[in-house]
Amino acid sequence: MTTSAPALSDNLTAPIRIGEPDVHGPLAVFPLFGPEPRLDYVSFAQGRAVGFTIKELPGGASVNDLLVINPTDTPVLLYEGEEVLGAQQNRTFDTSVLVGARSELPVPVSCVEHGRWDGSRHDESFAPAPQTAYPALRAMKNRQARASIALDNEPRAMQHEVWNEVAAKSERMQAASRTGAMHDVYEGRRDRLDEFRRAIRLHDGQTGALVLVGGHPVVLDHVSRPDVFAMLHAPLLQGYALDALEAGVDAPPAAAAVAEAFLRRVLRARVSQRDGVGLGRDLRFAEHGVAGAGLLNADELIQLTAFPDEPLTPESATRARIPRPSRRRSV
């Protein structure tokens, strides 16, 4: 069931604060700091260490579905765009899912390895990838999932368009891959990506990141728990950096006013909500030049992802009369 909801900011017990950016070349990552978390949950990487597993469907594998099994007493967050490796082919999650304790359920995914379907590995469990999908691919999948929900379907991406996007990225990055794997695009640029990893640090208490490439917002990522974001930081950063490699070295510098304006647009966006795939409510929004998704559980905003729906420039940010913020600014 889908219902209307207030603005995203109405689901926060305290403002999201934004810090000074870490910058490397055209990439600027502004750390975000959210309210104190209430719900105890862990990331896939943390859960996997204590028995959480992801596998192909037992009755016969499906390109666009995986089975997640949580035998623990703690919920596990699967993050939108997170990639998992192994079994019959590599996948990414189409939506964020909070998997309840002592439960199992199918989750919607997209394949990012077009040239492999290895039935001999059907019983293999998936492992976390060292990267997530890159923001351009995630933004495309988000639009498609929103369109799917509008038709009263599950939040799913269009598989053939995902394959086309990965193939185009691979060609632009001149990546060699026998199976057309997104993972191999990253592997071919790992040395360059490590330069960004060394320059962009994880801050104490950080719960998210607002990312600019070439002076323009490309994505906002946020979770309620700093320890969970700490596990997601490195894989997300690999995705940010991969898109930044295509921006060129002469891209304009980061603009704090642009980041502030983007965050304000996101938090004032009004959302629709419906039952999530797992625990909680799935949030969707598309207005004020921003679009994205979130996950609400027991009135706590567990996860938020946002992308630009139109360019936001320093000039348009100035017209919005956003004041220059201090070191940690509240929005």
C-alpha positions in Angstrom: 0.0 0.0 0.0 1.3 3.5 -1.0 0.6 6.6 1.1 1.7 10.2 1.1 4.1 11.4 3.7 5.6 14.7 5.0 8.9 16.2 3.9 12.0 14.0 4.5 13.2 16.5 7.2 10.1 15.6 9.2 11.5 12.1 9.7 14.6 13.4 11.5 14.9 13.9 15.2 17.8 16.4 14.7 19.2 18.1 11.6 21.7 16.5 9.3 25.0 18.4 9.6 27.5 18.8 6.8 31.3 19.1 7.2 34.2 20.5 5.2 34.9 18.4 2.1 37.8 16.1 1.3 38.9 16.9 -2.2 40.9 15.0 -4.8 40.9 16.3 -8.4 37.3 16.8 -9.6 35.9 14.8 -6.6 34.7 16.5 -3.5 33.1 14.5 -0.7 31.3 16.4 2.1 30.8 14.3 5.2 27.4 14.2 6.7 26.5 13.8 10.4 23.0 12.6 11.4 21.0 12.3 14.6 21.8 9.7 17.2 20.7 6.3 16.0 18.0 4.3 17.7 17.7 1.0 15.8 20.5 -1.6 16.2 21.4 -3.1 12.8 24.5 -4.1 10.8 25.8 -4.0 7.2 26.0 -7.0 5.0 29.8 -7.3 5.5 29.3 -7.2 9.3 26.4 -9.7 9.2 28.2 -12.1 6.9 30.9 -12.6 9.5 28.2 -14.0 11.9 26.2 -16.1 9.5 24.1 -13.9 7.3 24.1 -15.3 3.8 23.0 -14.4 0.3 22.3 -17.1 -2.2 20.6 -17.9 -5.5 16.9 -18.9 -5.2 16.8 -22.6 -4.2 14.2 -23.7 -6.7 16.1 -22.3 -9.7 18.2 -19.2 -10.0 16.7 -15.9 -11.2 18.7 -13.1 -12.8 16.8 -10.5 -10.9 16.2 -12.1 -7.5 18.4 -13.4 -4.7 17.5 -15.1 -1.4 18.9 -13.5 1.8 19.0 -15.5 5.1 19.5 -13.9 8.4 19.9 -16.4 11.3 21.1 -13.7 13.7 19.2 -11.6 16.3 20.1 -8.4 14.6 18.6 -6.8 11.4 20.9 -6.4 8.4 20.9 -3.5 6.0 21.5 -4.3 2.3 22.3 -0.9 0.7 21.0 0.2 -2.7 23.7 -0.2 -5.3 25.8 -2.5 -3.1 27.4 -5.2 -5.3 27.8 -8.9 -4.3 30.2 -11.3 -6.1 30.0 -15.0 -6.9 27.4 -17.7 -7.5 26.0 -17.7 -11.0 26.7 -14.0 -11.7 27.5 -10.8 -9.9 24.5 -8.6 -8.8 23.7 -5.2 -7.3 20.7 -4.5 -5.1 17.9 -2.5 -6.7 16.7 -1.0 -3.4 17.8 -0.8 0.2 16.4 -3.6 2.3 16.4 -4.0 6.1 16.3 -7.8 6.7 14.7 -8.7 10.0 16.3 -10.9 12.6 15.7 -14.6 12.2 14.2 -14.2 8.7 14.7 -14.9 5.1 13.3 -13.3 2.0 13.9 -12.7 -1.7 15.3 -9.3 -2.8 15.3 -7.6 -6.2 18.7 -7.3 -7.8 20.2 -6.5 -11.2 23.0 -8.4 -12.9 26.2 -6.6 -13.6 28.0 -9.4 -15.3 26.3 -10.0 -18.6 28.5 -12.8 -19.9 28.4 -15.3 -17.1 25.6 -17.6 -15.9 27.5 -20.4 -14.2 25.1 -23.1 -12.9 27.9 -25.1 -11.4 28.2 -22.3 -8.8 24.5 -22.2 -7.9 25.0 -23.3 -4.3 27.8 -20.8 -3.6 27.2 -17.9 -1.2 27.8 -14.3 -2.4 30.6 -12.2 -1.0 30.7 -8.4 -0.6 32.4 -6.5 -3.4 35.1 -3.9 -2.8 32.9 -1.4 -4.6 29.3 -0.4 -5.1 27.8 0.5 -8.4 28.9 4.0 -9.5 26.5 6.9 -9.0 25.5 7.3 -12.7 24.3 3.7 -12.8 22.7 4.0 -9.4 20.8 7.1 -10.5 19.5 5.3 -13.6 18.4 2.3 -11.5 16.7 4.7 -9.0 14.6 6.3 -11.8 13.6 2.9 -13.1 12.7 1.6 -9.7 10.5 4.7 -9.1 8.8 4.1 -12.4 8.2 0.5 -11.5 6.6 1.5 -8.2 4.3 3.9 -10.0 2.9 0.9 -11.8 2.4 -0.8 -8.4 5.2 -3.2 -8.9 8.3 -3.9 -6.8 11.2 -1.4 -7.0 13.1 -3.0 -9.9 15.6 -1.7 -12.5 15.4 -2.6 -16.2 17.9 -5.3 -16.7 18.8 -4.7 -20.4 19.4 -1.0 -19.6 21.7 -1.9 -16.7 23.7 -4.2 -19.0 23.9 -1.5 -21.7 25.1 1.1 -19.2 27.8 -1.2 -17.8 28.9 -2.1 -21.3 29.1 1.6 -22.2 31.1 2.4 -19.1 33.5 -0.5 -19.8 34.1 0.8 -23.3 34.7 4.3 -22.2 37.1 3.1 -19.5 38.8 0.7 -21.9 38.2 -2.2 -19.5 38.9 -5.8 -20.6 36.4 -8.3 -19.2 35.7 -11.8 -20.5 32.3 -11.8 -18.8 31.3 -8.1 -19.2 31.6 -7.7 -15.4 31.3 -4.2 -13.8 33.8 -5.6 -11.2 36.5 -5.8 -14.0 36.0 -2.1 -14.8 37.0 -1.3 -11.3 39.9 -3.8 -11.3 41.3 -2.2 -14.4 41.4 1.2 -12.6 42.3 0.1 -9.1 45.6 2.0 -8.9 43.9 5.3 -9.9 41.0 4.6 -7.6 43.4 4.0 -4.7 44.6 7.6 -5.1 41.1 8.8 -4.2 40.9 6.3 -1.3 44.0 7.8 0.2 42.7 11.4 -0.2 39.1 11.0 1.0 39.0 10.0 4.6 36.3 8.6 6.9 35.4 11.1 9.7 34.6 10.2 13.3 30.8 9.9 13.6 30.2 10.2 9.9 26.8 8.9 8.7 26.9 9.8 5.1 28.4 11.7 2.2 27.3 14.4 -0.2 29.3 14.0 -3.4 30.3 16.6 -6.0 32.1 15.7 -9.3 33.3 18.7 -11.3 31.5 21.1 -9.0 28.1 19.4 -9.5 26.2 17.1 -7.0 26.0 13.5 -8.2 24.8 11.6 -5.1 23.9 11.8 -1.4 24.3 8.7 0.7 23.2 8.5 4.4 22.5 5.8 7.0 21.5 6.3 10.6 24.5 4.4 12.2 28.1 5.6 11.9 29.4 2.1 12.3 27.4 0.9 9.4 28.4 3.8 7.2 32.0 3.1 8.1 31.6 -0.3 6.5 30.0 1.2 3.4 32.4 4.1 3.0 35.2 2.4 1.1 32.9 0.6 -1.4 30.9 3.8 -2.0 34.0 5.8 -2.5 35.2 3.5 -5.2 32.0 4.3 -7.1 32.4 8.0 -6.6 35.9 7.9 -7.8 35.1 5.8 -10.9 32.7 8.5 -12.1 35.2 11.2 -11.2 37.8 9.7 -13.4 35.7 10.7 -16.4 35.3 14.3 -15.3 38.7 15.5 -16.4 41.4 17.3 -14.4 40.2 20.8 -15.3 36.8 20.4 -13.5 35.8 23.4 -11.3 36.5 23.2 -7.5 34.0 22.1 -4.9 31.4 24.8 -3.9 30.1 24.6 -0.4 27.0 26.6 -1.4 26.1 24.0 -4.0 26.4 21.2 -1.5 24.2 23.1 1.0 21.6 23.9 -1.6 21.4 20.3 -2.7 21.0 19.0 0.8 18.2 21.5 1.5 16.4 20.5 -1.6 16.6 16.8 -0.6 15.4 17.4 2.9 12.4 19.5 1.9 11.2 17.0 -0.7 7.9 15.4 0.0 7.9 11.7 -0.2 5.5 8.8 -0.9 5.8 5.7 1.1 4.8 2.1 0.9 5.7 -1.2 2.5 9.4 -2.0 2.1 10.8 -5.3 0.8 11.9 -6.2 4.3 11.3 -4.2 7.5 10.0 -0.7 7.5 8.6 1.6 4.8 10.1 2.4 1.4 10.3 6.2 0.7 10.4 7.7 -2.8 10.6 11.4 -3.9 11.2 13.4 -7.0 10.8 17.2 -6.8 12.8 20.4 -6.4 15.3 19.1 -8.9 16.2 16.0 -6.7 15.1 12.4 -6.7 15.8 9.4 -4.6 14.7 6.8 -2.0 14.9 6.1 1.6 14.0 3.6 4.3 11.9 4.5 7.4 11.5 2.1 10.3 9.5 2.9 13.4 9.8 6.7 12.6 13.6 6.5 12.2 15.1 7.4 8.8 17.5 4.4 8.5 18.8 5.1 4.9 18.6 7.8 2.3 20.0 8.1 -1.2 19.4 11.2 -3.5 20.5 12.2 -7.0 20.1 15.4 -8.9 17.2 15.6 -11.4 18.5 18.9 -12.8 21.9 20.6 -12.7 22.7 22.7 -9.6 25.4 25.3 -10.3 27.1 27.8 -8.0 25.0 30.6 -9.6 21.7 28.8 -8.9 22.8 28.1 -5.4 23.6 31.8 -4.8 20.2 32.7 -6.1 18.7 30.4 -3.5 20.3 32.7 -0.9 22.1 29.9 1.0 24.4 31.5 3.6 28.0 30.3 3.7 28.1 27.6 6.4 30.5 27.1 9.3 32.7 24.1 9.8 29.8 21.7 10.7 26.6 23.2 9.4 23.1 22.1 10.4 20.4 21.8 7.7 
